Each structure stands twice: as C-alpha cells, then as structure tokens.
Amino acid sequence: MNDDSIIKVNHSRLAEFSQEMLKAAGLEENGAEIAASSLIEANLMGIDTHGVMRLPIYCRRLKENMVNPNPEIEFEKRSPATGMIDGKNGQGQIVGHKATEKVIGLAREEGAGFVGVKMSNHFGIAGFFSRRIIKEDQIGIVFSNAPSCLVPFGGGEPYFGTNPISVGFPTGKNFDIIIDMATSRVAMGKIIMAEKNNQQIPEDWAIDQNGTPTTDPREAKKGGLLPAGGPKGSALALMVSIFTGVLTGAKWGEHLRSMFKNFEEPQNFGHFFGAFDIESFISSAEYYERINSLVDEIKSIPPAAGFEEVKLPGEIEAEEKKKRIEQGIPLKKEIAGELKKLNKRLKAGMELFPDENEL
C-alpha cells in the first residue's frame, strides 16, 4: 500500500470519534462505547473490513430507524444451562454483549452455557465476543448468520450468508488461540474493501451473476461468494444457519436481507453463543500447562519454504494489535474521507485528522 494513500490515526482518538458518531446517530453512551470498541478492536488486529469503515452504514441505519438505539433486551432462561435472547432489533454489538454476559454466567453456574439470539443486527467481528469469554477462564464459541451472499457448493446462486465462526481458547501467553473465520473463502467486507479501493479480487473468491468466476468486486456483489474448502465450507455455513436461524427464531439464508439495501424492515440477525468453564473439566493449572505444551510443540515445527515460522490462529492479530497501538491505525484516505463526511452529516463537530481539508 502506498504510504501517500493512508493516514495513521491514534487508536484512542479513533475510538472516541467512533463513539461520538454513534451517539450522534442515536446510541446511548454505554451502547456507543461497546459498538465503537468492537470496531476499533477489528482495526487494531488488522481486520479493517469490520472496523470503522462500517460506521457510515451503522449510523445510517440508526438514523433511518432500521435499528433500535435503546432496546429493552429480553433474556429467557430455558433450562439450567440454556437461554434465549430477544435483541429487540438492537445494534448487534450491544445485543452480543448482553448474550456474552449471560453465557458466561450460565457456564460459571452450570459448567457450560448456551444462549441463542434473535432480532439482532450485524455485530462486527465474532472474535470480539469469544475474546471476552476467555477472559473468564472459559472456552468460548460464537456463531452468527449473515445476509445471503454465499453460493452453496454445487449451486449457481447465493443462499447462505458468510456465517462467521469464532472459537476462543485462553493460553496465558502473549496471544490466545482465537479461531475467527467466515465460511466463505473471504468475508464480504473484503469484497467491499476491494471495491472502495478500486482493486481486483482473486478469481477463486466469487462468481458473477452468470455463475462465472470473476475478479471484479462489483460483479462479485451481483453474484456470490464461494465457500471455503468447497463442500466443507458449505456444510459449515449450513451448520451455522441451523444454530443461529432455525434454533433461535431468527431469519436465515435468503430471508435475511442486506443491511446496505434493506431499509424497509428489521433484519432479524441470529447469533449463537457457548461457553465452557475449564474447571468443570480439569483444573485451570493443568489446562494451561497442557495447552502451552500444545502451543510450544506446534511452534517448534520447522517452517515450510516461504514461511518464517508456524503461526497459530490469533497470533498474527495479537502482533498487529501491538504494532498498531504503538504506530497508529492506518486508514485509506478514501475511508478517512467517508468519516469526514459522516461527521459533517451528523453535525457531530469532531475533527479527527490533522488537516481535514487534505482529504
């Protein structure tokens, strides 16, 4: 990336800006802080597709009453270890935060807990929530459905969403094991980012509306994304649809419309949260000893040609977060310009960049 095309912004300043934009769009202080934290966490870890580039669409949906800015979220305990949340069409990060609190409590009481969610919205990166769960000496799992854009293996048009999966394991090291992945080859955010940056995409990411592989992100948005690993990714997308849609009362697949196009009705996203209390299986001391042995054994494997070392899920993100905290979060000038316009449109009166006139 050409350094002339990016601006580096202090993460705390960007978090403050994001929170003020969300408040100006209608969220209350606490909710704005939660949603902004999710976006900044994504940017810090290098997952820029789910960072502050999402602010304009989040704020638009709040302003146009497509998202409830102050939902009275309902939790119903269905058994000692399970419960259901009705998000009341709240911002996804706020609903997800409530589900995370509840599932941690259930696991603490019963050894394991599971919470289904309906009537939510886009909740950012799934790893934001699994990282919160593992801070409690628990193992966390988080699934979400998403609007239809993923072509089932063997199909010619999209049906599933990217349906992200995150599983988190605490290690006590300088990084935790965080699996955070879409069931498609890439997240839709990467297609959107490529379109914004006028870049082509690899031809094995997506098909156009005629079912032909394409390198044009605009044509990919008209067609569909391909599943990761062919039938394996397709099967995982189906699994997530069942957990987050069928099991919760939320919408799924083609019934879940795009947040960029649907301004007529609530989306009704579904999520699924799980937590396992480590002490309910083995002692924490034994767990950390064993998982660190596992990590050390994998890290000691000689790297293949073209690689410097074996990396575990979550390791690269932890390294990138440390670097960006020190050096700032890099934003493309196009994204920075959109944030400037958002600030003006919301009349928030908060300058983010050194010289706003240069954007």
Buried (B, 14 or more C-beta within 10 A) or exposed (E): EEEEEBBEBBBEBBBBBBBBBBBBBBBEEEBBBBBBBBBBBBBBBBBBBBBBBBBBBBBBBBBEEBBBBEBEBEBEEEEEBBBBBBBBBBBBBBBBBBBBBBBBBBBBEBBBBBBBBBBBBBBBBBBBBBBBBBEBBBBBBBBBBBBBBBBBBEBEEBBBBBBBBBBBBBBEBEBBBBBBBBBBBBBBBBBBBBBBEEEEBEEEBBBBBEEEBBBBBEBBBEBBBBBBEEEEBBBBBBBBBBBBBEBBBBBBBBEBBBBEEBEEEBBBBBBBBBBBBBBEEEEEEEBBEEBEEEBEEEEEEEEEEEEEEEBBBBBEBBBBBEEBEEEBBBBBBBBBBBBBEBBEBBEBEBEBBEEEEEB
